[in-house]
Amino acid sequence: MIATPRRTLKTVTGAGGTSETYDLAVDPNRSTLDQAVRVAGLAEAARIDALFTADLLSFDAQGAIGSQEPLVFVSALSQVTSRIGLIATVSTTFHHPYNLARLFGTLDHVSNGRAAWNLVTSSIGEENFGPGALPSPEDRYARAAETLDVVNALWDSWRPGALTAGPDGRAVLDRDRVHPIDHSGRFFSVAGPLNIPPLPQGRPVQIQAGQSEAGTALGARYAEIVFTSLPTLDIAREFTRNIRNQAERHGRPGGLPLIFSSFHATYGATEQEAQRIVAERREALDFDRGRVQVADMLGGGLDLSELPLDAPLPESLLPDVASVNRRRGRVGIFSGYVRQGYTLRELVVAAQDTGHWAVAGTPEQLADAVEERFRAGVLDVISLQGLANPVQHDFVVNGLLHELRKRGIVADDYTGTTLRDNLGLDLPPRSGRTA
C-alpha cells in the first residue's frame, strides 16, 4: 500500500523589482536585478517554494512598474538559485502560443525544472498594442483557453522515448515519436511540433489569475493553481466550492486547482503593536488618491471626489459587472462591500489591500488565521512578503514560518528537485491530439 503524502501549505514570495528598480537604475555600478538576487537567496535559505514575478504592461507614474519583463527576470534568477521555483506572469492576450511554449519550455530547461506560468488575460496596457487590442473579457478568456490548448499540445508533441541516449552518450532522436499538432482554431493556426527538447517537468506548472465568471471557468478547466483575491473566509469557501465543482465536471482529480492567496500581513511583537501600525497607516492615507483607487476597484470611470468620506457609497453608482472590461472579480468584491454599507472611508482603507486577505497581529495570531483557512481546505499556496526588510524577515521566517512548521502545516525542506515535485503536483494527462 502506497502512503498518501501529507498535505502541506506551499509558500511563495515576490521576487522584488517594483519601485526599487528605479533606485537601482540610477546607480551605474549596480544591476536592476540586485534586490531580486538578494531576495531569492533569502527565500531559498528559508525553503520558500517559489519566487513570483508580477507584470504590468504600461507606465504608472506612481511607481508600480512590475518587475521588468518577467521571463527574462526569472531566467536570470535561475542561475543564482538551485531549488526554488520561478513563477513568471505572462499575458495570453498579447502573446502567441507558439512563442509562449518555446519561452516557458526554455525557462524550464535553464532552471532544471523549476518553471511556472502565471497566466493572465491583462486588464491594462492595451494602448501599447494597437487599436482594439483589449477585447471583451469573454473573448480574452476564449483566446486564453485556445492558447492553453495549443501550448499544452506543443509541450506534449514529443512522446516518451523520442529522445534517448545512444551508446556513445549522444542524443538519439526517434522522429516517429515527435508529432505535429495541426491546430486550426478561432485565434491561431499552429502546425507544430515544438522545436525544443522535452521539458524537465513535462510541462511547467500552470497558474491562472482571475476570478470573474469567465476566469473561474478557465481556471476550473486548466489551472493547477489559481491566484485569487479572497478577503474573507466566507468568500474563500464559496469560491473554492464553485471552482472545484466546475473542475470535477471536467473530470479533473479532487483538490484541483490549488487555491493561492496573497497574505497582506501586519506583524507586531504584540497584538497592540500590530494594531498601532495599522492605525498609523490609516492616519497617513491620502484620501484624495484613495478615492481614485476605490473608483478603480469599481471598474473605473467614477468620480468620487465630492462624496463624503463617512457616508455609504450610493448603490446607484455601482456598475453592471457584465459591462466592465477589466478585473470583474475585484469589481464584484468591492460592489459587495458597497452593498454591505461600507462608507467611502472604509472603502479607501480596503482598497489599500486591493481586495486581498489582510490580517494584523503577532506571528502566532497570524499563524492561527493561516491555519484556519488551511484546515478549511480553502488555502493551499500563500504569498508572504517583506523578506528584504530585516525586521519583516525575522517576523516571516523566525516567526510565522517557524510557527507553521511547528504545527506541521509547512514542510521543513524541499521534497524534490523540480517545482512540480515540491508542490506535489502530478503531470496532467497528455494532450489528446499527440497521444
C-alpha positions in Angstrom: 0.0 0.0 0.0 1.4 3.4 -1.0 1.0 6.1 1.6 -0.7 9.3 0.6 1.7 12.3 1.1 0.7 14.6 3.9 -0.9 17.8 2.6 1.2 20.9 3.4 0.9 24.6 2.7 3.1 25.9 -0.1 4.8 29.2 0.1 5.7 31.9 -2.4 7.3 35.3 -2.2 7.7 38.3 -4.6 11.0 38.3 -6.4 11.3 42.1 -5.9 11.9 44.7 -8.5 8.9 47.0 -8.1 9.8 50.6 -7.3 13.3 49.6 -6.1 14.1 49.1 -9.8 14.2 52.9 -10.1 16.6 53.2 -7.2 19.0 50.6 -8.7 18.8 52.1 -12.2 20.3 55.4 -11.1 23.5 53.6 -9.9 25.7 52.7 -12.8 27.6 50.2 -10.7 24.5 48.1 -9.8 22.2 45.9 -11.7 18.4 46.3 -11.5 18.4 42.7 -10.6 20.4 43.1 -7.4 17.5 43.4 -5.0 15.8 40.3 -6.5 19.0 38.3 -6.2 19.2 39.1 -2.5 15.5 38.2 -2.0 16.0 34.9 -4.0 18.9 33.9 -1.7 16.9 34.7 1.5 13.8 32.9 0.1 15.7 29.8 -0.8 17.5 29.7 2.5 14.1 29.9 4.2 12.9 26.9 2.0 10.1 29.0 0.4 8.8 27.1 -2.6 8.7 29.7 -5.3 9.6 33.3 -6.4 6.7 35.2 -8.0 7.0 38.0 -10.6 4.1 40.2 -11.4 3.8 42.2 -14.6 2.3 45.5 -15.8 2.3 46.5 -19.5 2.1 50.2 -19.1 3.9 53.0 -17.3 2.5 54.1 -13.9 3.8 57.4 -12.7 3.1 56.4 -9.1 5.9 53.7 -9.4 4.0 50.4 -9.8 6.1 49.1 -12.6 6.0 45.4 -12.0 9.4 43.6 -12.1 10.6 44.4 -15.6 9.9 41.6 -18.2 9.1 38.5 -16.0 10.6 35.7 -18.2 13.9 37.4 -18.7 13.9 38.4 -15.0 13.3 34.9 -13.6 15.7 33.3 -16.2 18.4 35.4 -14.6 17.4 34.3 -11.1 17.5 30.7 -12.2 21.3 31.0 -12.4 21.7 32.2 -8.8 19.3 29.6 -7.3 19.0 25.8 -7.4 15.8 24.6 -5.8 13.3 27.5 -5.6 10.5 27.6 -8.2 10.3 30.5 -10.7 6.8 32.0 -11.5 6.5 34.4 -14.4 3.3 36.3 -15.1 2.7 36.5 -18.9 -0.5 37.5 -20.7 -2.2 35.4 -23.3 -3.8 38.5 -24.8 -0.6 39.9 -26.2 1.5 36.8 -26.9 1.3 33.9 -29.5 1.1 30.4 -28.1 4.0 29.0 -30.1 6.3 31.7 -28.7 4.9 31.0 -25.2 5.6 27.3 -25.5 9.2 28.0 -26.5 9.8 30.7 -23.9 8.4 28.7 -20.9 9.9 25.5 -22.2 13.3 27.1 -22.4 12.8 28.5 -18.8 12.1 25.0 -17.6 15.3 23.8 -19.2 17.6 26.6 -17.9 16.2 26.2 -14.4 16.3 22.4 -14.5 12.6 22.0 -14.0 11.5 25.0 -11.9 9.3 27.0 -14.2 5.8 28.1 -13.6 3.5 30.3 -15.7 1.0 32.6 -14.1 -1.4 33.1 -16.9 -3.3 36.4 -17.1 -5.5 37.9 -19.8 -4.5 41.5 -18.9 -6.6 44.4 -17.8 -4.2 47.3 -18.7 -1.6 48.1 -21.3 -3.7 47.8 -24.4 -2.7 51.2 -25.5 0.7 49.8 -26.4 -0.6 47.0 -28.7 -2.8 48.9 -31.2 -6.5 49.7 -31.7 -8.9 47.1 -30.3 -6.1 45.3 -28.5 -8.2 44.6 -25.4 -11.2 42.5 -26.4 -14.1 41.8 -24.1 -13.3 39.5 -21.1 -15.2 36.7 -22.8 -13.0 36.9 -25.9 -9.9 37.3 -23.8 -10.7 34.1 -21.9 -11.7 32.3 -25.1 -8.2 33.2 -26.5 -6.6 32.1 -23.3 -8.3 28.7 -23.5 -7.2 28.2 -27.1 -3.7 29.3 -26.1 -3.5 26.7 -23.4 -4.8 24.0 -25.8 -2.0 24.9 -28.3 0.7 25.3 -25.7 -0.1 22.0 -23.9 -0.2 20.2 -27.2 3.1 21.6 -28.2 4.7 20.6 -24.9 3.2 17.1 -25.4 4.3 16.8 -29.1 7.4 14.9 -28.1 6.2 11.5 -26.9 8.1 9.5 -24.2 11.2 7.9 -25.8 11.5 10.4 -28.6 14.9 11.4 -27.2 17.3 8.8 -25.7 21.0 8.4 -25.1 22.9 6.3 -27.6 25.9 4.0 -26.8 28.3 7.0 -27.1 26.2 9.1 -24.8 24.9 11.3 -27.6 21.3 12.0 -28.2 19.3 9.7 -30.5 16.1 11.2 -31.9 13.2 8.9 -32.9 11.3 11.2 -35.3 8.3 8.9 -35.3 7.7 9.9 -31.7 7.6 13.6 -32.5 4.2 14.6 -33.8 2.7 17.8 -35.4 -0.3 19.2 -33.6 -2.0 20.6 -36.7 -4.1 23.1 -34.7 -6.6 25.3 -36.5 -8.9 27.4 -34.3 -10.6 30.7 -33.9 -7.5 32.6 -33.0 -4.5 30.5 -34.1 -3.2 28.1 -36.7 -0.2 26.2 -35.4 1.3 23.1 -37.2 3.9 22.1 -34.6 5.6 20.1 -33.3 7.7 22.1 -30.8 11.3 22.5 -31.8 12.9 22.3 -28.3 13.6 19.0 -26.4 11.1 17.5 -23.9 10.9 19.6 -20.8 12.3 18.5 -17.4 8.8 18.9 -15.8 6.9 17.6 -18.8 5.0 20.9 -18.5 5.8 23.9 -16.4 3.3 24.4 -13.5 0.3 26.3 -14.7 -1.2 29.0 -12.5 -4.1 31.3 -13.5 -5.1 34.6 -12.1 -8.7 35.7 -12.4 -11.9 35.1 -10.5 -14.6 36.6 -12.7 -17.2 34.1 -14.1 -15.1 33.6 -17.2 -11.9 33.5 -15.3 -13.2 30.9 -12.9 -14.4 28.7 -15.8 -10.9 28.9 -17.3 -9.2 28.0 -14.0 -11.5 25.1 -13.4 -10.7 23.6 -16.8 -7.0 24.1 -17.0 -5.2 25.6 -13.9 -3.2 23.6 -11.5 -3.2 26.6 -9.1 -5.5 29.7 -9.1 -4.3 33.0 -7.7 -7.3 34.8 -6.2 -8.4 37.8 -4.1 -10.3 36.2 -1.2 -10.6 38.8 1.6 -12.8 36.7 3.9 -13.2 33.1 4.9 -16.8 33.0 3.6 -15.7 34.4 0.2 -12.9 31.8 0.1 -15.2 28.9 0.9 -17.7 30.0 -1.8 -15.0 30.5 -4.4 -13.3 27.2 -3.6 -16.5 25.2 -3.7 -17.5 26.8 -7.0 -14.3 26.3 -8.9 -13.7 22.7 -7.7 -17.2 21.7 -8.5 -16.6 23.0 -12.0 -13.2 21.2 -12.2 -14.8 17.9 -11.2 -17.3 18.3 -14.0 -14.3 18.5 -16.4 -13.2 15.1 -15.0 -10.3 16.6 -13.0 -9.0 15.0 -9.8 -10.3 16.2 -6.5 -8.4 19.0 -4.8 -7.6 20.8 -8.0 -7.0 23.5 -8.7 -4.9 24.5 -5.6 -6.0 27.8 -4.1 -3.3 30.5 -3.9 -3.9 33.6 -1.8 -1.8 36.7 -1.2 -1.4 37.3 2.5 -1.3 41.0 3.5 0.2 40.7 6.9 0.9 43.3 9.5 3.2 41.9 12.2 3.8 43.1 15.7 5.6 41.7 18.7 2.3 42.1 20.5 -1.2 42.5 19.2 -1.3 46.1 20.4 1.8 46.9 18.4 0.3 45.4 15.2 -2.9 47.4 15.7 -0.9 50.6 16.3 0.9 50.1 13.0 -2.4 49.6 11.2 -3.8 52.7 12.8 -0.8 54.8 11.8 -1.0 53.6 8.2 -4.7 54.6 8.1 -4.0 58.0 9.6 -1.3 58.6 6.9 -3.6 57.7 4.0 -4.0 60.2 1.1 -7.8 60.1 0.8 -7.8 62.0 -2.5 -5.7 59.3 -4.0 -7.8 56.7 -2.2 -10.9 57.9 -3.9 -9.3 57.2 -7.2 -8.2 53.8 -6.0 -11.8 53.0 -5.0 -13.1 54.1 -8.4 -10.6 51.8 -10.0 -11.7 48.9 -7.7 -15.2 49.5 -9.1 -14.2 49.3 -12.7 -13.1 52.9 -13.3 -15.0 55.8 -14.8 -16.4 57.0 -11.4 -15.8 60.5 -9.9 -15.9 60.1 -6.2 -14.1 63.4 -5.4 -17.2 65.2 -3.9 -18.7 62.4 -1.9 -18.5 62.4 1.9 -16.0 60.1 3.4 -18.1 58.9 6.3 -21.3 58.1 4.4 -22.0 54.9 2.5 -21.5 54.9 -1.2 -24.8 55.0 -3.1 -25.5 51.6 -4.7 -26.7 53.5 -7.8 -23.1 54.2 -8.6 -22.3 50.5 -8.9 -21.6 49.3 -12.5 -23.2 46.3 -14.1 -20.3 43.8 -13.7 -21.0 42.4 -17.1 -20.3 45.8 -18.7 -16.8 46.1 -17.1 -13.9 45.2 -19.4 -11.3 44.6 -16.7 -10.9 42.9 -13.3 -14.5 41.9 -12.9 -13.7 39.7 -9.9 -12.4 42.7 -8.0 -15.3 44.8 -9.0 -17.6 42.1 -7.6 -15.7 42.1 -4.3 -15.9 45.9 -3.9 -19.5 46.1 -5.1 -20.3 43.6 -2.3 -18.6 46.0 0.2 -20.8 48.8 -1.0 -24.0 46.7 -0.6 -22.9 45.9 2.9 -22.9 49.6 3.7 -19.2 50.4 3.7 -18.5 54.1 4.0 -16.2 55.7 1.4 -13.6 56.0 4.1 -13.8 52.2 4.8 -13.6 51.5 1.1 -10.5 53.6 0.8 -8.9 51.6 3.6 -10.0 48.3 2.0 -8.6 49.5 -1.4 -5.1 49.5 0.1 -5.1 45.7 0.1 -6.8 45.7 -3.4 -9.3 43.1 -2.3 -6.8 40.7 -0.8 -6.7 38.9 2.5 -5.3 41.2 5.3 -4.5 40.2 8.9 -2.7 42.0 11.7 -1.2 40.5 14.9 1.7 38.6 16.3 3.2 35.7 14.3 1.2 33.2 16.4 -2.0 35.1 15.7 -1.3 35.2 12.0 -0.5 31.5 12.1 -3.9 30.9 13.6 -5.5 32.8 10.7 -3.5 30.8 8.2 -4.2 27.5 9.9 -8.0 28.2 9.9 -8.1 28.6 6.1 -5.7 25.7 5.5 -7.7 23.3 7.7 -10.9 24.5 6.0 -9.4 23.4 2.6 -9.5 26.9 1.1 -5.8 27.7 1.2 -3.0 25.6 -0.5 -0.5 28.2 -1.5 0.3 31.5 0.3 2.3 34.6 -0.7 4.5 36.0 2.0 6.2 39.4 1.6 8.9 41.5 3.1 12.0 39.2 3.2 14.3 42.1 2.2 13.5 44.1 5.3 15.4 42.7 8.3 12.6 43.2 10.8 9.9 41.8 8.5 12.3 38.9 7.6 12.5 38.0 11.2 8.7 38.0 11.6 8.2 35.9 8.5 11.0 33.4 8.8 11.6 33.1 12.5 8.0 33.9 13.5 5.2 32.9 11.1 7.0 30.2 9.1 8.6 28.7 12.3 5.2 28.5 13.9 3.5 27.0 10.8 6.3 24.4 10.6 6.0 23.6 14.3 2.3 22.9 13.7 3.1 20.6 10.7 1.4 22.9 8.2 4.5 23.9 6.2 7.3 21.4 5.2 10.7 21.8 6.7 12.6 21.4 3.4 12.2 20.9 -0.3 10.9 17.5 -1.1 12.0 17.1 -4.7 14.2 18.6 -7.5 11.5 20.2 -9.6 8.8 22.8 -8.7 6.2 20.2 -9.7 7.7 17.8 -7.2 7.9 20.3 -4.4 4.2 21.4 -4.9 3.1 17.7 -5.0 1.5 18.2 -8.5 1.2 15.2 -10.8 1.8 15.8 -14.5 -1.6 16.3 -16.2 -2.8 13.8 -18.8 -1.2 14.3 -22.2 -3.0 16.3 -24.9 -5.2 14.0 -26.9 -4.0 15.3 -30.3 -0.5 14.0 -29.7 -1.3 10.7 -27.8 
